[in-house]
């Protein structure tokens, strides 16, 4: 409890109308009435109505009566009120604050302050409700009755329920690999337009597999109240890749599943995880139990971990988290690790994530900033170096993370336990963190997770806040779905990362002569070696060859736009599934990058493009997750957009009437340029704008690209005298990316 409870029963009470359930992202009007208690509120005393950090309910505005989110506040006795809305005027996680100060006058017992959120009396459509589901969305009311700026929380604050809307986005989720004759499951997830699993479907869905599947019915009846149904016991009898398409009764295609590979034999199997998310007990939404059940039953994860900010994890909650992970972990079906986010200040090393193999381990917090019980203060690890020292001998893994703070792995890194970095999360895409590792000579794997705050672990839409991206997923290549199997995959860097898509990705390095595969990083000391002629992602291999063969196979659920083979910081080869002769009337305009490494990294790209001497037939936005933003074809010659990026990218595809004529003029706060349409070709035209990869790119594509599979073989010359981290980055047309963990080839 971050707020005072002094004489709370004498501080008044608050009600709200209407009550009940309201659709996420809808416009509503709520009247909150605070009635002063015995003490009233003294002259210059104040009232706070506070909301969670994670909430993206629209910001109240007080000046435009006809516009959305118009809010009015008045005192029943005519007292003059000063009103401000501030995102950081209270203790986290309740930091979003409507601040109301009694400036002239005071309140006696029984006087009221009436707040109309979304006051519709003068034409406003109302206030937009937060975009994600929460059964108990709270308008928490705090009272400073004595004008001391010490706030007492009311014993009970008004609540509403936020529920999902009707289905708008369909997902069909399969495992990524099974053996012939091994049963598997199809999960169906119908999201509303903001990404919440919906139980309001009422239709029959037709199921069409690309190859025969035993046990798959031709259709599935979806009824109201049904949420994320599954079909179990499916079997494929022949090797190959399978996908399933979903159609509605009219024949409209709803979605295509991710690809499933049916193999005769497999030493390692791919398991999908989101290793990073928070619940309402720290800075997220909904309970830790609800978060776990969402990841398992709504996002169909194999692996997960709760990672709350350590300085908000009390000892009772740490014990509760350990009870929950022990309860839900089921080797063979669902693996969950106990852990926490070490949230040290940036100057002391920045964010790290800690996962333990077993329950009952000591939490070493970066501070007790929001933990009042100081009994275990001596166990704190205030700097990243202290954390690594404290974890010596622990059965744990650590990965570096970028959230509000960023991990400074140049300042501190421990090869024993920090085996990976997180390239992507809800906060954005951060390839520069991977590059930091290469520059330091670290041998790191690449992960992606959500760090979700909205209760949607494993399927984390950004909503309408400054989170700039859909949450990532990590695919662990493990011998078995157990804690031990997943830990072994993480320690060997046998995993790849995506921005949320589930695709098949395999990389191999082939040698013409015997090479030495290290059992562990030689930087740890003595390492046993095995003679090999090939290596997989994550492996560390020494060779006396000066050139090796790098092989990539990618099978995606969407057309592949490009595939890049990289050697550390160097681009070795860029491949596309089409050539110049196949380019058509379509071009892609991308805005991307970030301001800098810290919290204020978001970059605003609001702008427009106008076309002279040609016309646009249509456009399709890319990565437009925040529906408060827009990307519209105003007429055949003008596109207007509001957008921001936090390291990832957004943009649009446009189809021209004439593939060659005209000039495109781009106008944004950071890039202003003119581009002749005839100059837009296969290779990117890049217009830089400072920051970190902050730029606009334009390139051309075929009118239709159906290539969802690419296999590539590339000879790579090794750089002498240093590691050669060989890895691949894949970009698909739907705006997703994937990164393999590198194969570290060491010239002998």
Rosetta blueprint (number, residue, H / E / L):
1 X L
2 X L
3 X L
4 X E
5 X L
6 X L
7 X L
8 X H
9 X H
10 X H
11 X L
12 X L
13 X E
14 X E
15 X E
16 X E
17 X E
18 X L
19 X L
20 X L
21 X E
22 X E
23 X E
24 X L
25 X L
26 X L
27 X E
28 X E
29 X L
30 X E
31 X E
32 X E
33 X E
34 X E
35 X E
36 X L
37 X L
38 X L
39 X L
40 X L
41 X E
42 X L
43 X L
44 X L
45 X L
46 X E
47 X E
48 X E
49 X E
50 X E
51 X E
52 X L
53 X L
54 X L
55 X L
56 X L
57 X L
58 X L
59 X L
60 X L
61 X E
62 X L
63 X L
64 X L
65 X L
66 X L
67 X L
68 X L
69 X L
70 X E
71 X E
72 X E
73 X E
74 X E
75 X E
76 X L
77 X L
78 X L
79 X L
80 X E
81 X E
82 X E
83 X E
84 X E
85 X E
86 X E
87 X L
88 X L
89 X L
90 X L
91 X L
92 X L
93 X L
94 X L
95 X L
96 X E
97 X E
98 X E
99 X E
100 X E
101 X E
102 X E
103 X E
104 X E
105 X L
106 X L
107 X E
108 X L
109 X L
110 X L
111 X L
112 X E
113 X E
114 X E
115 X E
116 X E
117 X E
118 X L
119 X L
120 X L
121 X L
122 X L
123 X L
124 X L
125 X L
126 X L
127 X E
128 X E
129 X L
130 X L
131 X L
132 X L
133 X L
134 X E
135 X E
136 X E
137 X E
138 X E
139 X E
140 X E
141 X E
142 X E
143 X E
144 X E
145 X L
146 X L
147 X L
148 X L
149 X L
150 X L
151 X L
152 X E
153 X E
154 X L
155 X L
156 X L
157 X L
158 X E
159 X E
160 X E
161 X E
162 X E
163 X E
164 X L
165 X L
166 X L
167 X L
168 X L
169 X E
170 X E
171 X E
172 X E
173 X E
174 X L
175 X L
176 X L
177 X E
178 X E
179 X E
180 X L
181 X L
182 X L
183 X L
184 X E
185 X E
186 X E
187 X E
188 X E
189 X E
190 X E
191 X E
192 X L
193 X L
194 X L
195 X L
196 X L
197 X E
198 X L
199 X L
200 X L
201 X L
202 X L
203 X E
204 X E
205 X E
206 X E
207 X E
208 X E
209 X E
210 X L
211 X L
212 X L
213 X L
214 X E
215 X L
216 X L
217 X L
218 X L
219 X E
220 X E
221 X E
222 X E
223 X L
224 X L
225 X L
226 X L
227 X L
228 X L
229 X L
230 X E
231 X E
232 X E
233 X E
234 X E
235 X E
236 X L
237 X L
238 X L
239 X L
240 X E
241 X E
242 X E
243 X L
244 X E
245 X E
246 X E
247 X E
248 X L
249 X L
250 X L
251 X L
252 X L
253 X E
254 X E
255 X E
256 X E
257 X L
258 X L
259 X L
260 X E
261 X E
262 X E
263 X E
264 X L
265 X L
266 X L
267 X L
268 X L
269 X E
270 X E
271 X E
272 X E
273 X E
274 X E
275 X L
276 X L
277 X E
278 X L
279 X L
280 X L
281 X L
282 X L
283 X L
284 X L
285 X L
286 X L
287 X L
288 X H
289 X H
290 X H
291 X H
292 X H
293 X H
294 X H
295 X H
296 X H
297 X H
298 X L
299 X L
300 X L
301 X L
302 X L
303 X E
304 X E
305 X E
306 X L
307 X L
308 X L
309 X E
310 X H
311 X H
312 X H
313 X L
314 X L
315 X H
316 X H
317 X H
318 X H
319 X H
320 X H
321 X H
322 X H
323 X H
324 X H
325 X H
326 X H
327 X H
328 X H
329 X L
330 X E
331 X L
332 X L
333 X L
334 X E
335 X E
336 X E
337 X E
338 X L
339 X E
340 X E
341 X E
342 X E
343 X E
344 X L
345 X L
346 X H
347 X H
348 X H
349 X L
350 X L
351 X E
352 X E
353 X E
354 X E
355 X E
356 X E
357 X L
358 X L
359 X L
360 X L
361 X L
362 X L
363 X L
364 X L
365 X L
366 X L
367 X L
368 X L
369 X L
370 X L
371 X L
372 X L
373 X L
374 X L
375 X L
376 X L
377 X H
378 X H
379 X H
380 X L
381 X L
382 X L
383 X L
384 X H
385 X H
386 X H
387 X H
388 X H
389 X H
390 X H
391 X L
392 X L
393 X L
394 X L
395 X L
396 X E
397 X E
398 X E
399 X E
400 X E
401 X L
402 X E
403 X L
404 X L
405 X L
406 X E
407 X L
408 X L
409 X L
410 X L
411 X L
412 X L
413 X L
414 X L
415 X L
416 X L
417 X L
418 X E
419 X E
420 X E
421 X E
422 X E
423 X E
424 X E
425 X E
426 X L
427 X L
428 X E
429 X E
430 X L
431 X H
432 X H
433 X H
434 X H
435 X H
436 X H
437 X H
438 X H
439 X H
440 X H
441 X L
442 X L
443 X L
444 X L
445 X E
446 X E
447 X E
448 X E
449 X L
450 X L
451 X L
452 X E
453 X L
454 X L
455 X L
456 X L
457 X L
458 X L
459 X L
460 X L
461 X L
462 X L
463 X L
464 X L
465 X L
466 X L
467 X L
468 X L
469 X L
470 X L
471 X L
472 X L
473 X E
474 X E
475 X E
476 X E
477 X E
478 X E
479 X L
480 X L
481 X L
482 X L
483 X H
484 X H
485 X H
486 X H
487 X H
488 X H
489 X H
490 X H
491 X H
492 X L
493 X L
494 X L
495 X E
496 X E
497 X E
498 X E
499 X L
500 X L
501 X L
502 X L
503 X L
504 X E
505 X E
506 X E
507 X E
508 X E
509 X E
510 X E
511 X E
512 X E
513 X E
514 X E
515 X E
516 X E
517 X E
518 X E
519 X L
520 X L
521 X L
522 X H
523 X H
524 X H
525 X L
526 X L
527 X L
528 X L
529 X E
530 X E
531 X E
532 X E
533 X E
534 X E
535 X E
536 X E
537 X L
538 X L
539 X L
540 X E
541 X E
542 X E
543 X E
544 X L
545 X L
546 X L
547 X E
548 X E
549 X E
550 X E
551 X E
552 X E
553 X E
554 X E
555 X E
556 X L
557 X L
558 X L
559 X L
560 X E
561 X E
562 X E
563 X E
564 X E
565 X E
566 X E
567 X E
568 X L
569 X L
570 X E
571 X E
572 X E
573 X E
574 X E
575 X E
576 X L
577 X L
578 X L
579 X L
580 X H
581 X H
582 X H
583 X L
584 X L
585 X L
586 X E
587 X E
588 X E
589 X E
590 X E
591 X E
592 X E
593 X E
594 X E
595 X L
596 X L
597 X L
598 X L
599 X L
600 X L
601 X L
602 X L
603 X E
604 X E
605 X L
606 X L
607 X E
608 X E
609 X E
610 X E
611 X E
612 X E
613 X L
614 X L
615 X L
616 X E
617 X E
618 X E
619 X E
620 X E
621 X E
622 X E
623 X L
624 X L
625 X L
626 X L
627 X L
628 X L
629 X L
630 X E
631 X E
632 X E
633 X E
634 X E
635 X E
636 X L
637 X L
638 X E
639 X E
640 X E
641 X E
642 X E
643 X L
644 X E
645 X E
646 X L
647 X L
648 X L
649 X E
650 X E
651 X E
652 X E
653 X E
654 X E
655 X E
656 X E
657 X L
658 X L
659 X L
660 X L
661 X L
662 X L
663 X E
664 X E
665 X E
666 X E
667 X E
668 X E
669 X L
670 X L
671 X L
672 X E
673 X E
674 X E
675 X E
676 X E
677 X H
678 X H
679 X H
680 X L
681 X L
682 X L
683 X L
684 X L
685 X E
686 X E
687 X E
688 X E
689 X L
690 X L
691 X L
692 X E
693 X E
694 X E
695 X E
696 X E
697 X E
698 X E
699 X E
700 X E
701 X E
702 X L
703 X L
704 X L
705 X L
706 X L
707 X L
708 X L
709 X E
710 X E
711 X E
712 X E
713 X E
714 X E
715 X E
716 X E
717 X E
718 X L
719 X L
720 X L
721 X L
722 X L
723 X E
724 X E
725 X E
726 X E
727 X E
728 X E
729 X E
730 X E
731 X E
732 X E
733 X L
734 X L
735 X L
736 X L
737 X E
738 X E
739 X E
740 X E
741 X L
742 X L
743 X E
744 X E
745 X E
746 X E
747 X E
748 X L
